[in-house]
């Protein structure tokens, strides 16, 4: 199987000829969406055919089978399929890995004290309670950072995390 992580899809396909040049050996790799596992991986299964060899008896090799966040984007992968007679076909498949999973954003409530001038300031890190992303968080931002005497009481702020591939998610925290 072809594994892609953290999430994504592949559009790949090929048609090859056996060693004699005859169009009797056709191999292909079809992409299919599959359920995501908790680690963000899913499997793309192969679709291969040959006039003389059952699909289960074909041997498929790929030049790269594991993909990580470092592989987000287009990746050239060589796919080789060999039948029982030793005939083989090879092609270059373009595997596109996408990170479409937003960060996991976790907020914590915060109680602040106004200073002698009647002001208080918070940063995103003050309300972040362990936000994470499998590919890494690029930025954390909070929509309101300054509080004054008019802010006494219950205030709701929004923390937004954006990962290195542009996916964003938010949570709310109560500032009192």
C-alpha positions, 0 to 999 in steps of 0.5 A: 500500500501507498501511505500518505500522511498527515492527510491528502490525496494522490492522483496517479495512474499508468499504462505500461507494456511488457518487455516484448512491447506488446500491450498485454501487461497493463498496470495502474495505481488508482487513488481512493479516499480512505478513512483517516487514522488517528495519526493522520495517515490513510492508505491508497491501494493499487489497481493492477492487471495483467493478461496472465497473472492474477492481481494478487500475484503481481508485485508492486514496488514504489520508490517512496511509500511514506509521506510526512509533513515535509512532503506536502505538495507534489512528489514524483514516485516511481511505481514498478509492477512485475508479473509472475513471468518477470515482465515489468512495467514502470512509470512515474506517478505524481503524488500530491500530499495535502495537509487539510487538518486544522490545528487542535486549539485548546483555550484556558480561561484567565483572570487578570488584574488591572495595573495602577493605570487601569490597564492590562494586556494579555498575549495569545500564549496566556490563554493557549493551553497546549494547542498543537498541529501534526505539521507545526503551528505557525502562529497563535493570535488572540483577537483582544489583547488590551483591557481597561476599566470598561472591561471589568467583568466577563470578556470573551476572546478568541484564540486562533492557531494557524499551522505551517500549511495555512489551516486555521482553527479557533477557540474561545476563552473567558477573561475576567 
